[in-house]
Amino acid sequence: MPTTITLKSIPDDVYERLKVSATANHRSLNSEVIACLEATLMTRRAAPPDQLAAIRALRARLPKTVFNHDEIDRIKRQGRS
């Protein structure tokens, strides 16, 4: 069953960031606070083997493209100049 809590003495800058974030995410301020709390407190890190399996599954869905490594190196050097 959901519980109601009251937050007091929220710093002005935190409150403003919450309002901006709520607007950007098309949520009420209350829903934004809940989303932030869930994202921070309820995240579960996947075990490394599970992460690796997910990465390999994603890679398998990508088109098989042959990369021109010389072209990639040229573009990287160009971006550093």
Secondary structure by P-SEA (a helix, b strand, c coil): cbbbbbbccccaaaaaaaaaaaaaacccaaaaaaaaaaaccccccccaaaaaaaaaaaaaaccccccaaaaaaaaaaaaac
